[in-house]
Amino acid sequence: MISTKDIVWLAGLLEGEGCFSLDGNGAKSRGYGKLVIVLQMTDRDVVARAAKILGGPVAGPYRPKVSRKEVWTTRVWCRRAAS
């Protein structure tokens, strides 16, 4: 069970650092897109905490061309993102 404190923390984090989108890949023939929530940051511990709450994996590190720091990502989609 996810605590209210964790939900509030995650909501604030995703409002500032997250991305909510519809991914149409693979679903166009059915007329809908997949809901996706993505968080990408240089703080692995923060991404790991968000991933645990969301129920998604932590991916990375990646090194973008414009940044010197490693970037970590978590993403969830479809029903997990909607819940």
N, C-alpha and C positions, 0 to 999 in steps of 0.2 A: 504494500500500500504506500502510495506517495503522500508525504506529509504536505499540509497546507503551506508550511514554510518553504519547502522545496518548489512547490508550484509558483509561489510568489517570486522567489529568487529567479527561477527559470523564465517567467514571464518578463521580468525586467531585463534580464540578459538578452533574450531573443528580440525584445523591442529595440534595443540599441545595437545589437551585433548580429542578429539572425536575419534570415531571408525566408519568406513564405512565398511559394510560387506554385503554379500548375505546370506540370511537365506533360506535354502532349505526346511524347515519344511512345509509340506502341499502343496508344489508346485512341488514335484519331479515327480508326474504323468504327469505334463504338460511340463516338461523339462526345467523349469527355476526356479530361486530363487527370493525371495523378497529382494529388496534393503532396507537396514536398516541403519539409522544414530543414534548413541547412544552417549550421553554425561553423564559422571558420575563424580561428584566432591563433595567436602565437603562444598563448598560455595553455599548455597541455593539460594541466590539472583542472582548469575551468572547463575545458572541452570534455574531459573525462567525466566530470561531475554531471554536466548536462547530458552526456550520452547515457549515463546510468539512469537518470530520471526519464529520458525519452525512450530508453530501451533500444538504442542504436549502437553501432560500432564507432570506434575512434580510428580514423585513418590518418596516415602521415608518418613521418613529417614530410612536408613538401617545401621546396624552396622556390618561391616565386621570383621571377626575374626582377621585379621592382623592389623587392624587400631583401634585406640581408638576414632576416630571422626566419627560422623554420615555422611553418604553418601547420596546424592540426585541424581536422574537420570531423564533424559528425553530421549525419543526415538520416532522417526517417521519412517514410512516404506512405501513401495510401491510408489504410485504416489506423495504423500507428500514429501517423501525423494528425489525423482527424480527431483521435481520442485525446 
